[in-house]
């Protein structure tokens, strides 16, 4: 049986933490930034964790990381 290929675009977007959770970047921080206040832009720089309901999909996209 062949190996499962990693989805390369997903591998660049998600990182696995030491405890096995999946980290993702937040959206809405690429352009049209002049209308967003500094507090909002600061929060968008932070990483977020992938929610429990989406974990199954992410694990399928990056199987070799777990």
Residue pairs with C-beta under 8 A, 6 or more apart in sequence:
4 63
4 64
6 61
6 62
6 63
6 64
6 65
7 61
7 62
10 58
10 61
10 62
11 61
11 62
11 65
13 24
13 25
14 22
14 23
14 24
14 50
14 58
14 61
14 62
15 22
15 23
16 22
16 23
16 62
16 65
16 66
17 23
17 49
20 66
21 49
21 50
22 49
22 50
22 55
22 58
23 47
23 48
23 49
23 50
24 47
24 48
24 49
24 50
25 47
25 48
26 43
26 44
26 45
26 46
26 47
26 48
27 44
28 36
28 44
29 41
29 44
29 45
33 41
36 44
50 58
59 66
